[in-house]
Amino acid sequence: MQGILSFFTLIIIASLIGWFTNFVAIKLLFKPYEPINLGFFKLQGVIPKRREEIAINIAETIDRDLISMKDITKTINSIELEDEIDKIVDDIVEKKLKDDLFKNIPMIAMFVNDSMISKIKGYIKDVIEENKEELVNIIIHKLENEIDFKEIIVNKINQFSLEEVEKMTINIAKKELKHIELIGAILGAIIGVVQFLLIQIM
């Protein structure tokens, strides 16, 4: 009876130790947020300590494997802009020419009728349409050479507080983290069984 009690006591204790070890290890991924000087070394959570490096790695992975500025500019290049150009030109001509110009120089209204305004719109649309590819290429060149997509991602990640990063990570990997704790308990129980058997043999 004493042997059975010792057996289960050892397994329970070893299981709790295994669970607690993994529980603490998971907590140490995030906390403490700020380094604590313990004399021989500084204690700080893995993610807070390597936050910048993690942000850079995430940004590089996204840029390399998911979406990059080149992917965005390719999409822009494939978009048909005729309808948008028509709307923009109509808005500019109506607002700037008819409203602002006529308002500031009323005499011009005597010489510019709706037919002339339509011709002006058509001319501007034709010029833009004829040079659309060149304009788009200029914009794409500017985007690719002057916007650092990876830097934007890194800055966005670094704007999150450590509390938000911890909360997001736990929400995403809640089940997996619980499984790690459970595995720790199971491994601890197995070690407890092995220890009991070794004690019996010796």
N, C-alpha and C positions, 0 to 999 in steps of 0.2 A: 504493500500500500504506500509505504514511504517512497519507494522507488518510482511509482507512477506519479505521485505528487511532485517529486523532484523533476521528473521528466517534463510534465506539463508546465511547471513553474519556470524551468529553464527555457522552454520553447516560447512561452509568453514574454519573458524578459528579453530574449534575443530578438523576438519579433518586434517588440516595442522599440528596441534600440535601432533595428534596421529601418523601421518606419520613421523614427525621430531623426535619424541621420539624413535620410533623403528629404524629409520635411525642412530641415535646417539648410541643406544644400540648395533647395529651391528658393528659400527665402534669401539666401546669400547671392542669388542671381541679381537681386534688386536692391537689397539693403545691406549695410547702411548706404544712404545716398552720398553722404560726405565721408571722406576718409577719417578713420579713427586711429590715432597713433597708439599702438600697443607695445611700444618699446623696440622690439626686434623687427617688427613689420607694421605696415599700415593695413587696416581692415576696411575694405570698401566693396560694395556689390559689383559683380562682374560687369553688368550692363552700364551702371553709372561710370565705372572706371574706364570702360572702353567705348563709351557712347559715340565719340567722334568717329572712331574706326568702324564701328557697326553701321553708322549712318552712311559712311563712304562706301562700304561694301554693299549695302542695300541699294544705294544710288547706282553703283557700277553694274550690279546685277540687273536692275530695271533697265538701264541704258543699253546693256549688252544683249539681254535675253527677252525683255518684254517690249519696251517702247523707247525709242530714242528721238532726238530732234529731227534726224533724217527721215524717220517714219512719219513724223508730223508734217514735215515739209513736202514729202511725197503725196500725202493725203491732200494737202492744200493745193498742190499742183494738179491734182486730178479732179478738183471741184469745178463744176461748171458755174461761171460767175456772171453769165449774161443777164439773168433776171435781177441779180443784186446790183449790177452796174446800172441797169435801166432805172431801178428805184433810186439809187444814189444820185444819178445825174438829174432825174426828174425833181428830186428834193432840192438839190443844189440850185438848179435853174429857177425853180419856183420861188424858193426862199430868198436866194441872193439877188437874182436878177429882178424878178417881179416885185417882191416885197421891199427889200433893202434899197435897191437902186432906184426904183420908181418913187420910193418914199423920199429918198434924199435928193433926187433930181427929177421932179415931176414932169419936166419938159420932155424927157426921153420917152415917156408913155405915148406921146403924140406920134413918134416915129417907129415904135416897136409894137407890133400887134401879135396876136396869138400865132399866126402863121409863121412869123419870123422867129418867135420863141421856139416853135416846134422844129424849125430848121436848125436853130442853135443847139437844141437838145440832140437832134440827129447827128449833127457834125461832131459834137463832143463824144457821143456814144461810139461813132465810127472810129474816131481817133483812139479812144481807149481800147476798143475791140481789136483794132489793127495792131496795137502795141501791148496787148494783154500778156502775151507770153513773156515779153521782155520785162514788163512791170512785175509779173509774178516771180520771175527769176531773180530780179533785184531784191524783192522781199525775202525770198527763200535764202538767198546768199547772205543777207543781213541776219536772218534768224539763225542760220547754221554757224555763222562766224562770230556773232556778238552775244548769243544767248547760251550760257552754260547750263544745259539741262541737268547735269549731275549736281552742279552747285545748288540749283533751285531745290532739288530733292533733299540734299543734305541740309540746307537751311530750314526746309519745312519740317524735317524730322527733328532737328535740334530745337525747333520752336516748341515742341511738345515738352511738358514738364515730366520729370521722372515718375511722378505719381500717375500721370496719364499713360506713359509707356508701360508701366507695371500693370495698370488696370486693363489696357488693351491686350497685352500679352496673356494675362491670366484668363481673360474672357475668350480669347482665341484658342488657347491650349489648355483649358480647364480640365477636360477629360484626360488628356495626356499626362498632365502634372499629377492628377490623382492616381493614375496608373503607376507613375514612378514611385509615389509614396507606397502604394500597395505592393509593388515589386520589392521595395526595401523591406517591408514587413515579411513577405514570403521568403526572401533570401535570409533574413534574420532568423526565421523559424527553422529553415533548413540547416543553418549554421548551428542553431541550438540543438537540433537532433544529432548532428555530427559530434558536437561537443559531449553530449550525453553518452553517445556510444563509445567515444574515446575514453571517457571517464570510467565507463563500465569495463572496458577492455584492460585498462591500466590498473 
